[in-house]
Amino acid sequence: MSERPHHGVALKGEIALVTGASRGIGAAIADELAAQGATVIGTATSEAGAQAIGARLQAAGGQGRVLNVTEPEAVDALIDAVTKEIGPISILVNNAGITRDNLLFKMTDEDWDLVMGVHLRGAFLMTRAAQRHFVEQKYGKILNLSSVSALGNRGQANYSAAKAGLQGFTKTLAIELGKFGVTVNCIAPGFIASDMTRATAERIGEDWDEYLADRAAQIPVARAGEVEDIAQAVSFFVDERSGFVSGQVLYVAGGPKA
């Protein structure tokens, strides 16, 4: 059993680190965990992004930090700094991600490496650094963000492979870390109305409203997902309600099919 007190829904006393928290799904996750009482540290790749996070989370005691999740020294330094200045983190949400969509014959080496670097290398480095503290304190919650694209999506060979990789990463870590009181789970969002999907519509030259309506029509619940839908799912996986749940992939997609 966990050595931590049972907080139920509330996350008071927990310190959460959310990567890619300046906008979209990451921002919604950070805001939700803060609303549940956690002290949230959100990361962004730019100073402007970090400041935006800090402005949102300041009232709840949270902060924004600049971080490139692909740089091991920077990752280790951030987690060490947060531990020293605020306290040991107990929740890690690996959300940072990018897209470089293209058909395979047009995809460049850089397109592949950048996507793999942020999604897979980034999650690996963040988790490796955080688990040292989780193992020592015999408690921790790790949540990785995958995607329905893990099942395959035209023009996203790099992104699909990375998101599928995160599912295997999740299940392996659940086996390795479970005996230390650490759970590891994964959420795979379906179509979510966000900055990323707006960029996709723009890239393929479609009007956003029409693109949104077309995608929603293909979803059994007949609507597009909202960033809050993902944040609510995350909140379940990072508190004591999910203490006996680990190594799972939850598709939050409005239906049984991607």
C-alpha positions in Angstrom: 0.0 0.0 0.0 1.1 3.6 -0.6 2.8 5.3 2.3 1.1 8.6 1.4 -2.1 9.7 3.1 -5.3 9.0 1.1 -6.3 12.4 -0.4 -9.3 11.1 -2.4 -10.0 13.5 -5.2 -7.9 16.3 -3.8 -4.2 16.6 -4.6 -3.3 18.9 -1.7 0.3 18.5 -0.8 1.3 16.9 -4.1 3.9 18.5 -6.4 3.2 17.9 -10.1 5.5 18.5 -13.1 3.7 18.8 -16.4 5.7 19.2 -19.6 4.4 21.2 -22.5 2.0 23.2 -20.3 1.9 26.5 -22.0 -1.2 25.8 -24.1 -3.7 23.2 -25.3 -3.9 19.9 -23.5 -0.9 20.6 -21.3 -2.3 23.9 -20.1 -5.7 22.2 -19.3 -3.9 19.4 -17.4 -1.8 21.9 -15.4 -4.9 24.0 -14.5 -6.9 20.9 -13.5 -4.2 19.6 -11.2 -3.8 23.0 -9.6 -7.5 23.2 -9.1 -7.3 19.9 -7.3 -4.8 21.4 -4.9 -1.4 20.3 -6.3 1.5 22.6 -6.6 2.1 22.5 -10.4 5.3 23.2 -12.2 4.7 23.6 -15.9 7.4 23.6 -18.6 7.6 25.4 -21.9 10.4 25.7 -24.5 10.4 29.5 -24.4 10.6 32.1 -21.7 7.4 33.6 -23.0 5.7 30.3 -22.6 7.0 29.8 -19.1 5.9 33.2 -18.1 2.4 32.5 -19.4 2.3 29.3 -17.4 3.5 31.1 -14.3 0.8 33.8 -14.7 -1.9 31.2 -14.8 -0.7 29.1 -11.9 0.7 31.7 -9.6 -2.4 32.1 -7.5 -2.3 28.3 -6.7 1.5 28.4 -5.9 2.6 27.0 -9.2 5.4 28.0 -11.6 6.5 28.0 -15.2 9.9 26.9 -16.2 11.9 26.8 -19.4 12.9 23.3 -20.5 14.0 21.4 -23.5 13.0 17.8 -22.6 15.5 16.3 -25.0 18.5 17.6 -23.1 19.4 15.3 -20.2 21.5 17.9 -18.3 18.6 20.3 -18.4 16.1 17.7 -17.3 18.2 16.6 -14.3 18.9 20.2 -13.3 15.2 21.1 -13.4 14.0 18.2 -11.3 16.9 18.7 -8.8 16.0 22.4 -8.6 12.3 21.8 -8.0 13.1 19.2 -5.4 15.5 21.6 -3.5 13.3 24.7 -3.8 9.8 23.4 -3.5 10.0 19.7 -2.6 10.1 16.3 -4.2 7.6 15.8 -7.1 5.1 13.1 -6.8 3.3 13.4 -10.1 4.9 13.5 -13.6 2.8 14.2 -16.7 4.8 13.7 -19.9 2.8 15.8 -22.3 5.3 17.7 -24.4 5.0 17.0 -28.1 5.3 18.3 -31.6 4.2 17.3 -35.0 6.1 17.3 -38.3 3.5 15.6 -40.5 4.3 14.4 -44.0 3.9 11.3 -46.2 6.8 8.9 -45.8 8.4 9.7 -49.1 8.5 13.4 -48.2 9.5 13.0 -44.6 13.0 14.2 -43.8 15.5 12.8 -41.3 14.9 15.9 -39.2 11.1 15.4 -39.3 11.6 12.0 -37.9 14.3 12.8 -35.3 12.5 15.9 -33.9 9.3 14.0 -33.2 11.0 11.0 -31.8 13.2 13.2 -29.7 10.5 15.2 -28.0 8.0 12.4 -27.5 10.1 9.4 -26.7 13.5 10.7 -25.6 11.8 13.5 -23.7 9.5 11.1 -21.8 12.5 8.7 -21.2 14.7 11.5 -19.8 11.9 13.0 -17.6 10.9 9.7 -16.2 14.4 8.5 -15.5 15.1 11.6 -13.6 11.9 11.6 -11.7 11.8 7.9 -10.8 14.9 8.3 -8.6 12.8 10.4 -6.2 9.7 8.3 -6.6 11.6 5.1 -5.7 13.2 6.8 -2.7 9.8 8.1 -1.4 8.0 4.9 -2.4 5.3 6.8 -4.1 4.8 8.4 -7.5 2.3 8.8 -10.4 3.5 8.9 -14.0 1.1 9.7 -16.8 2.2 9.6 -20.5 0.2 11.2 -23.3 -0.2 9.0 -26.4 -2.7 9.4 -29.1 -5.2 7.4 -31.3 -2.6 8.0 -34.0 -0.7 5.2 -32.3 -3.1 2.9 -34.2 -1.9 4.5 -37.5 -2.7 7.7 -39.3 -1.8 8.8 -42.8 0.9 11.4 -43.0 2.1 10.7 -39.4 4.6 7.8 -39.6 6.8 9.6 -37.1 4.1 10.8 -34.7 2.3 7.5 -34.8 5.4 5.5 -34.1 6.3 7.8 -31.2 2.9 7.6 -29.7 2.8 3.8 -30.0 6.2 3.7 -28.4 4.9 5.6 -25.4 2.4 2.9 -24.9 5.1 0.2 -24.7 7.2 2.5 -22.5 4.2 2.9 -20.1 3.5 -0.8 -19.8 7.2 -1.7 -19.2 7.6 1.0 -16.5 4.5 -0.2 -14.8 6.2 -3.6 -14.4 9.5 -2.2 -13.3 8.3 0.5 -10.8 5.2 -1.0 -9.3 7.0 -2.6 -6.4 8.2 0.9 -5.4 4.7 2.3 -5.1 4.8 4.0 -8.5 1.9 3.7 -11.0 2.4 4.4 -14.7 -0.5 4.9 -17.1 -1.2 6.4 -20.5 -4.0 8.4 -22.1 -4.5 8.3 -25.8 -6.6 11.3 -26.9 -8.8 11.2 -30.0 -9.7 14.3 -31.9 -9.3 17.3 -29.6 -10.1 20.8 -30.6 -6.8 22.5 -29.8 -4.0 24.6 -31.2 -2.4 21.4 -32.7 -5.5 20.3 -34.6 -6.1 23.9 -35.8 -2.5 23.8 -37.2 -3.3 20.5 -38.9 -6.4 22.0 -40.6 -4.4 25.0 -41.7 -1.6 22.8 -43.1 -4.0 20.8 -45.3 -5.8 24.0 -46.3 -9.2 23.3 -44.7 -11.5 25.8 -43.0 -11.3 25.2 -39.3 -15.1 25.1 -38.7 -15.7 22.8 -41.6 -12.8 20.6 -40.5 -14.1 20.5 -36.9 -17.6 19.6 -38.1 -16.4 16.8 -40.4 -14.3 15.2 -37.7 -17.0 15.5 -35.1 -19.4 13.7 -37.5 -17.1 10.7 -37.4 -17.1 10.4 -33.6 -19.9 8.3 -32.0 -20.7 10.9 -29.3 -21.1 13.4 -32.1 -18.7 16.0 -30.8 -15.1 16.9 -30.9 -13.1 16.4 -27.7 -12.1 19.3 -25.5 -8.9 19.8 -23.7 -10.8 19.5 -20.4 -11.8 16.0 -21.3 -8.2 14.9 -21.2 -7.5 16.9 -18.1 -10.3 15.2 -16.2 -9.0 11.8 -17.2 -5.5 12.7 -16.1 -6.8 13.8 -12.7 -8.1 10.3 -12.1 -4.8 8.6 -12.9 -2.7 10.9 -10.7 -4.7 10.6 -7.4 -5.5 7.7 -5.1 -8.7 6.7 -7.0 -6.4 4.9 -9.4 -4.0 3.3 -6.8 -4.7 -0.2 -8.2 -4.5 0.8 -11.8 -1.2 0.7 -13.6 0.2 -0.1 -17.1 -3.1 0.9 -18.7 -3.8 2.9 -21.9 -7.1 4.8 -21.9 -8.4 6.0 -25.2 -10.3 9.2 -24.6 -11.8 9.4 -28.1 -15.6 9.6 -27.9 -16.1 6.0 -29.0 -14.4 2.6 -29.4 -12.7 3.4 -32.7 -10.0 5.9 -33.5 
